[in-house]
Amino acid sequence: MNATIKTEKKHFPVLLSKLTNIISPLYGGTFIDCTFGVGGYSNEILKDKRNNIIAIDRDISTIEYANLLKKKYGNRFQFKNIKFSQIVNLNAKNLKGIIFDLGYSLTQINDNEKGISFNSKGKLNMRMGLNNISAHDVINYMKEESLNKIFKYFGNEEKSKFITKKIIQKRQSKEIQTQDLVAIIDSVKKFNKSKIHNSTKIFQAVRIYVNREISELIYGLINSFKILPIGGIIAVVTFHSLEDKIVKFFFKYYSQEINNSRYLPEKKKDSKVFKLERAKPILPSSEEINKNPPSRSAKLRYGFKIAHLSNFEEFENQFKFFLELENLGINLWKSFYL
């Protein structure tokens, strides 16, 4: 998950002006850019000399762009090669806001070694950094039932069962590489009339599983809340429905009066811990979509912290199925890497 998305020639940080308009009243402190990428958000925020940035990214290749900002802004910029869930370990003084943009950069998409794009060649990968497994492991070694579930629920792929069966058949004779997987999907979906590429949903599903994107997002949000002072902001840009469902629940549920647990209905309700200025997400303008067509799926949601909370049981329970889905085949991975 990273801070810009693909266009033909250059990067466009999505919803940049709308995001900076929202957070600018808080300028004069530290902001955490959780998806540094090539530094679009960080660079814009650092243009105001009152601000500091701590940028994080699990992809160590982004250090090249981090070094450029370090040279430009000096001590006002720091970079950490960590995942969302590790944000709780940061020491951010005068923290004002935490920003997530869950897209991928053009640099990452065009990196054949990462293999995020279905136009990549060679061995499957999709690891964004700090991973235990790769897409090669998933496609070539995961059991049929588990593979089908990954495709169906992380990719919302209607043809998941048929694609899975063809993968199982193919890998009996050879190791499946990127081109092979694309060919398998095309053979199943040859009459598909959708405007999106045949491989989009399968590649999304495998990428989510390989990088544990659901648990990283959920615990990234929880741990961001824990380190954020009252009055600070969390802002998140999502690009697909499952991400947005998680983020929407997080802000909506905790902006209402809540029980700490569904199992304790008699307990007095806690006060809400988020203030939302709007219930609906902010969407890109037609002008931005024309300039950068992939931005059409972006949604920006945000909330201001107004109280503390230590128990996020309801949030975890709401998405327990997806958290468990990320652990399918875990014994297989242990046999590889332990």
N, C-alpha and C positions, 0 to 999 in steps of 0.2 A: 504494500500500500504506500503510494508516494505522491508527492505534491503537485505534479502536473500530468497532463495526459497528451496523447499523441495527436500531432497534426503532421502535415506533410513535411514542413521544413523547420519549425521552431517550437519552443515551449510557450504555452500560455497558462500561467497560474489561474486556475478556474475560480470565478467569482471573487477575484482579488479586490476590486474596488468596493464591492458590497461588504466583504469581510472587514476591510480596513475601516470603513465607515462605522461599523458596529463596535470595533474594539478601540478606535481612536480616543474616545473619552477616557479610557484607562491609561493612555500613554504616560510614561514616566516611571517605568519599572521593567520587570523581566517578563518575557513571554517565552513559552516553550513551543517550538515548532516540531511536532511529533512525526512529521513526514517530510523531512528536509528535501529529499530529491536533489534537484539542481539549485535549490535555494530561492525560488521565486517569492515565497511569502516572507522568508527571513530578510531578504534584501530590502523589500519594500518597507517592512516594519523598522529596520535599522536606519532608514533614511531620516527618521526623527531621532536626533541625537540624545533624547532623553531615554531612549529604549535600549534594553539589552536582550539578547536572544540566547537561549540554550536550545540547540537543534539536535534532534536525535534521528537516527535512521539505522535499521538493521543491516542495510546494504553498505558494506565497507567501501564499495567503489565510489560512493558519493563523497568520500573524503576529498576527492579532487576538487569538487565545487566548494566544499567547506573550507579548504585551504585558501581559496580565492577570497571568500568573505572574511576569513581571519586576517588576511593581509590587508584588506580594505578597511575593516572596522576594529581591528585590534582586540582589546580585552572586552569589548562590548559583545563579542560573539564567542560562543563555545560550541563544540561538537562532541557528541557521544555516540559511539557505535553500540546501541542497545535497542531492545524491543519495547513496544508500548507498555507491556506488563511490568517492565523494570523501571518505569518512570518514578515510582515511589522512592527509589534510591537517590534521586537527584536532590542536591542542595541548592534550591533556587531562592535567592534573597529578593524580597519585595516582588513576589510573583503576582502578576496581574491577569494572566490568561494562558490557556492551553489550547492549541489549535491542531486539529487532525484534518488531513485531506487524503482520502482513501484511494485516490487514483494512482496511476503509474506514470513515470516519466518516459518521454520519448527515448531517452538514452537507454533506459531499462528495457523497453519494448524492443528496441532494435539490437539489443545485445544477444547474439546467437547462442552464447554460452549459457545465458539464463533461460532461454527457450520459452519465454512467456508468450510470444506470438506464434500462431499456427503457421506463419511463414518461415519460422526458424528451420534450420537443417540439423541433422545429426541426432545425437543422444538427447533424450528428454531430460529436463532439469527442473525449471521453475522455482528453484530455491532463491529467496531474496536475501539470505544471510542468516547466520545463527540457527541453522536448521539441523535436524538429524537425518532426514530422508529427502529423496528427490522424486520427481514425477516418474523417472525411470523405475524406481523401486515400486511405486504404486501401480503403474500400468503392467509391469512385468511379473509382479510377485503377489499382489493382493488377491485374496480369495474372491471368487465370483460374487457371492452375496454382498460382501462389503463394498466391492467396487460398484455394484449396481446402486447401492444406497448413496454412495458419494455422488454419483452422477445425478441421481434423482433428486436429492434434497439440497445439495450445495449448488447444483447447476439448473435445477428445475427442468431437467431434460426428459421429455416425454418418451423418447426412444431409448432410454437408459438400458433396459433389459436386452434389447436387440444389439446395441453397441457393445455391451459387456460380453455377450456370448461370442461375438465376432473377435473381440480382443482375446478371449480365452483360447479360441481356436487358433488364432494367428500366432500367439506366443508359444505354442507347442512346437512350432517349427523354427522360430527365430525370435531374437529379442526385438521388441517393438521400439522403433525410433519415431521421431516427430512426424516425418513424412508418412510413415506407416499408420500412425494413429489418425492423421487427417484423412488418409485414404479410406480407412475403416469407417469413419464417421460419414464421409461422403457416400460410401456404398449403401449405408443404411438410410441416409436422408437425401437420396438423390432426387426425390420429388418434392423436397421442401420448398415452399414458396415464400418463406420468411425473408425479409431484407437483411437480416443479420447472417453472418457467415455460419455455415453448418457446424463448425468446430467451437464456436464461441462459448456455448454453455458447458461443454465437456472440459475445455481448457480452464474456464473459470472454476469449475468444481474441483479439479485436481490442484489448481493453484491455492485455493482456499484451504484444502486439506493439508497440502505439503507445508504451508506456512502457518498453519493453525490460526488463520485470520479471524475466526469467530472468537476464540478464547482470547486472542491478543486484543481485539477490539473491546470485548466485555471487561477484561481486567485492566486494560488501558484506561477505560472510562472510570472504573471504580477507583483505581489508584490515582488518577488525575484529581478526582474529587477529594481524595484524602489529603493531598498535599496543597490543594488550592485554598487560599485564605478566603474568608467571607468577603463578598463583594467582587471576587474574581469571576472570570468568564471561561466557559468551555464551549468551543465552537467546532463543529464537525461537518465536513463535506463528504457525502456519500455518492456512490455511482451505481449501485444495484440494489434491488428491493430488499434482500436479506440484511445488508448493512443498514439500510434506512429503517427497517423494522426494528432493529436493535436500538439504534440511536433515538428513534421516536419514542419507544417505550421508556428508555432511560430518562429522557427529559420530561415526558408527560407524567409518568408514574410518580416521580419524585418532586413534581411541582404541585402535587395534591397532598391533602392530609392522608397519611398512610398508617397502617399497622406494621409493626416490625416483623410479624410473621402471620401467615394465614392460619397457623395452628394455634394462635392465641387471640381469638376474636374478641375476647372480653377485655383485652388490654386497651388502655386509652390510646387514641391515635396520636402519632407524632405530628408536629407541624411540618409543612412542606419545606423542602430544603433548596429548591430551585425557584427562581422567578423567571418566567418566560414572557418576553415582550410580544410574542406572536405564537400562535399554535401551529400554523402552517409553515412549511419550509420556504426558504428563499430560493428562487429558481433563476437561471441565467436569462438575460434579456435576449431578444431576437437578434440584436446586434452582435452579442457575444457568440451566440450559436452560429451565426453566419460566418464569423471570423474563425471559430474553432468548433466545428460540428460535433465532435465527441462530448463537448460540454453539455449537450442537451439533456443528458441523464443525471446531471449533478443536482444535488439538493443540499442546502446549507441550513442546519439547525443549531441553535445555541441557547444557553441558559446561564443566568447569574446565580452564584452560590449565595444563599441567604442564611443558612444554618448548617450545623455539622450533623453527620450521620455515620455510624460505623458498621451498620448491618445492611448488607445488600442482598439478603437471601432471596427476596422476591425477584430481583433482577436475574440472578443466577438460575432460579427455578423456572422462570419464564422461557429461558433458552437452554434448558438442561438437555433436551434432545440433541441440539446441535453441538453442545459441548461434548456429549457422549459420542457423537458421530465422529468427532475429530480423533477419538481414541480407538476407533475400529482398527484392528490389525496391529495394535501396539505390541503384542508379544512377538509378532513377526519382525518388527523394527528392532526390538531388543536383541533378537538373535543375530541381526546384522551388525549392530553397533556396540554391544556390550561384551 
